[in-house]
Amino acid sequence: MHPSEEILLAVASGQADIPHRVLVEGHLDGCAPCRAAFGELSAPGGAFLFSLRAEPPPKRLWESLQARIAAPPPEPECALLAEIPLPAGARRELPALGELRWRYLPARGARYATLLRDPWSGSALYAAHMPARRVFPEHIHQGPEDLLVLTGGYEDHFGAFEAGTFVSYATGTKHRPVTEPDEECWILFRLEKPNLYTGWRGWLQRLAT
């Protein structure tokens, strides 16, 4: 699966939020058809900019660039982020992140970390890891979810999704993912609202909130 044309256009036009940019740029690293489609969507904007009369940049912009060049090197990447097998495109789109920590999920060995929350859209970007041959409890998407499989893969009743796949789930989707039997699974995913577990886990989740 691939990002929809709507999502690609939002990224190409600069309208997408940070989580969508991270997911799409990570997917483009390994998907030639989507890179071609993205280039076609970006071309009109590039042609328009090229048609504008050239003007020297403002003095304050040049001074800002000089200050950034002279600034000390960035702090080393946090150990948690270094552990996540991020594609180069996704890593380039990530802003500087503060301290991150793993939280555990209701599947043995499964964990996730919140990477960032977009202040404009209210969406959030997460990284998650599950060992091989694990069943994630059934849950309902209370809002849309987009995700990028980084390594390994999983199956649900919609199909099988391997590394590099971009997957979109609509609001109201219910599923029960199962990771591949011989490889751990890493994903990045974007949520606008928390997922809701079904059954007794859902009751506990409601009580906790």
C-alpha positions as CSV (number, residue, x, y, z in Angstrom):
1,M,0.0,0.0,0.0
2,H,1.0,3.6,-0.6
3,P,0.1,7.1,0.7
4,S,-3.0,8.5,-1.0
5,E,-2.6,11.3,-3.6
6,E,-4.3,13.6,-1.1
7,I,-1.5,12.9,1.5
8,L,1.2,13.2,-1.1
9,L,-0.2,16.5,-2.3
10,A,-0.4,17.9,1.3
11,V,3.3,17.0,1.8
12,A,4.3,18.4,-1.6
13,S,2.5,21.7,-1.0
14,G,3.8,22.1,2.5
15,Q,0.3,21.7,4.1
16,A,1.0,18.4,5.8
17,D,1.7,18.2,9.5
18,I,5.0,16.9,10.9
19,P,3.9,13.3,11.5
20,H,2.6,13.0,7.9
21,R,5.9,14.5,6.5
22,V,7.9,12.0,8.6
23,L,5.9,9.0,7.4
24,V,5.8,10.0,3.7
25,E,9.4,10.9,3.5
26,G,10.3,7.6,5.1
27,H,8.1,5.8,2.6
28,L,9.6,7.7,-0.4
29,D,13.1,6.4,0.5
30,G,12.1,2.9,-0.7
31,C,9.2,3.4,-3.2
32,A,10.1,4.5,-6.7
33,P,6.4,4.9,-7.9
34,C,5.6,7.2,-5.0
35,R,8.7,9.2,-5.6
36,A,7.7,9.7,-9.2
37,A,4.1,10.7,-8.2
38,F,5.5,13.1,-5.6
39,G,7.8,14.7,-8.2
40,E,4.8,15.2,-10.5
41,L,2.8,16.8,-7.7
42,S,5.7,19.0,-6.7
43,A,6.6,20.1,-10.3
44,P,3.9,22.9,-10.7
45,G,5.1,24.7,-7.5
46,G,8.7,24.4,-8.6
47,A,7.9,25.8,-12.0
48,F,6.1,28.7,-10.4
49,L,9.0,29.6,-8.1
50,F,11.4,29.3,-11.1
51,S,9.3,31.8,-13.0
52,L,9.5,34.5,-10.3
53,R,12.1,37.3,-10.7
54,A,15.3,36.6,-8.8
55,E,15.8,38.8,-5.8
56,P,18.6,39.0,-3.2
57,P,17.7,37.4,0.1
58,P,17.0,39.7,3.0
59,K,20.0,40.6,5.1
60,R,18.5,39.1,8.2
61,L,18.2,35.7,6.5
62,W,21.9,35.7,5.6
63,E,22.8,36.7,9.1
64,S,20.6,33.8,10.4
65,L,22.3,31.3,8.2
66,Q,25.7,32.6,9.3
67,A,24.7,32.2,12.9
68,R,23.5,28.6,12.3
69,I,26.8,27.7,10.6
70,A,28.8,29.1,13.5
71,A,26.6,27.5,16.2
72,P,28.0,24.5,18.1
73,P,27.2,21.0,16.8
74,P,23.9,19.5,17.8
75,E,23.6,17.3,20.9
76,P,24.1,13.6,20.2
77,E,20.9,11.8,19.3
78,C,19.1,10.3,22.3
79,A,19.7,6.6,22.8
80,L,16.1,5.6,22.3
81,L,15.8,7.4,18.9
82,A,19.1,5.8,17.8
83,E,17.5,2.4,18.5
84,I,14.6,2.9,16.0
85,P,15.5,1.8,12.5
86,L,14.3,5.1,10.8
87,P,14.8,5.7,7.1
88,A,17.0,8.6,6.2
89,G,14.0,10.6,4.8
90,A,12.0,10.2,8.0
91,R,15.0,11.1,10.2
92,R,15.6,14.3,8.2
93,E,12.0,15.5,8.8
94,L,12.2,15.0,12.6
95,P,12.8,18.1,14.6
96,A,15.1,18.0,17.7
97,L,13.4,15.8,20.2
98,G,13.6,15.9,24.0
99,E,14.0,12.9,26.2
100,L,11.9,9.9,25.1
101,R,10.8,6.9,27.0
102,W,9.2,3.6,26.2
103,R,5.7,2.7,27.4
104,Y,4.5,-0.9,27.4
105,L,1.5,-2.2,25.5
106,P,-0.9,-5.1,26.3
107,A,1.0,-7.6,24.2
108,R,4.1,-9.4,25.6
109,G,7.2,-7.5,24.7
110,A,5.4,-4.7,22.9
111,R,6.3,-1.1,23.6
112,Y,5.9,2.4,22.1
113,A,7.2,5.9,22.5
114,T,5.7,9.2,21.7
115,L,8.1,11.0,19.4
116,L,6.2,14.3,19.0
117,R,2.8,16.1,19.0
118,D,2.1,18.5,16.2
119,P,0.8,21.8,17.7
120,W,-1.0,22.8,14.6
121,S,-3.0,19.6,13.8
122,G,-3.2,18.1,17.2
123,S,-1.9,14.8,15.8
124,A,0.9,12.7,17.3
125,L,3.7,10.6,15.9
126,Y,4.7,7.4,17.7
127,A,7.2,4.6,17.2
128,A,6.3,1.0,18.3
129,H,8.1,-2.3,18.5
130,M,6.7,-5.8,18.8
131,P,8.6,-9.1,18.8
132,A,7.9,-11.8,16.3
133,R,4.8,-13.9,16.6
134,R,2.8,-11.6,18.8
135,V,-0.9,-10.8,18.7
136,F,-1.9,-7.2,19.4
137,P,-5.3,-7.0,21.1
138,E,-8.3,-6.1,19.0
139,H,-8.9,-2.3,19.0
140,I,-11.0,0.3,17.3
141,H,-9.6,3.4,15.6
142,Q,-11.4,6.4,17.0
143,G,-9.7,8.6,14.4
144,P,-7.7,8.0,11.2
145,E,-4.4,6.2,11.6
146,D,-1.5,6.2,9.1
147,L,1.5,4.1,9.6
148,L,4.8,3.1,8.0
149,V,6.2,-0.4,8.6
150,L,10.0,0.0,9.2
151,T,11.1,-3.6,9.6
152,G,9.4,-7.0,9.8
153,G,5.7,-6.8,9.2
154,Y,2.3,-7.9,10.4
155,E,-1.0,-9.3,9.2
156,D,-4.7,-8.5,9.9
157,H,-7.9,-9.2,8.1
158,F,-7.1,-6.5,5.6
159,G,-3.9,-8.1,4.4
160,A,-0.2,-8.6,5.0
161,F,2.0,-5.5,5.4
162,E,5.8,-5.7,5.0
163,A,8.7,-3.2,5.6
164,G,8.3,0.0,3.6
165,T,4.5,-0.3,3.4
166,F,2.4,2.8,4.1
167,V,-0.9,1.7,5.6
168,S,-4.0,3.9,6.3
169,Y,-6.9,2.9,8.5
170,A,-10.1,4.9,8.5
171,T,-12.0,6.1,11.6
172,G,-14.1,3.2,13.0
173,T,-11.7,0.4,11.7
174,K,-11.4,-2.6,14.0
175,H,-8.5,-5.0,13.7
176,R,-6.2,-7.4,15.5
177,P,-2.6,-7.3,14.1
178,V,-0.3,-10.3,14.3
179,T,3.4,-9.8,13.7
180,E,5.4,-12.1,11.4
181,P,6.6,-15.4,12.9
182,D,10.3,-14.9,12.3
183,E,11.0,-11.2,12.5
184,E,10.4,-8.4,15.0
185,C,8.3,-5.5,13.8
186,W,9.0,-1.8,14.0
187,I,6.5,0.8,12.9
188,L,5.9,4.6,12.9
189,F,2.3,5.7,13.2
190,R,0.3,8.9,13.3
191,L,-2.9,9.2,15.4
192,E,-5.4,12.1,15.8
193,K,-7.3,10.2,18.6
194,P,-6.3,7.3,20.9
195,N,-7.3,3.8,19.8
196,L,-9.8,2.0,22.0
197,Y,-9.4,-1.6,23.0
198,T,-12.4,-3.9,22.7
199,G,-13.7,-6.2,25.5
200,W,-12.4,-6.0,29.1
201,R,-9.3,-4.0,28.1
202,G,-11.7,-1.3,26.7
203,W,-13.5,-1.1,30.0
204,L,-10.2,-0.8,31.9
205,Q,-9.1,1.9,29.4
206,R,-12.2,3.9,29.9
207,L,-11.9,3.7,33.7
208,A,-8.3,4.9,33.5
209,T,-9.3,8.0,31.6
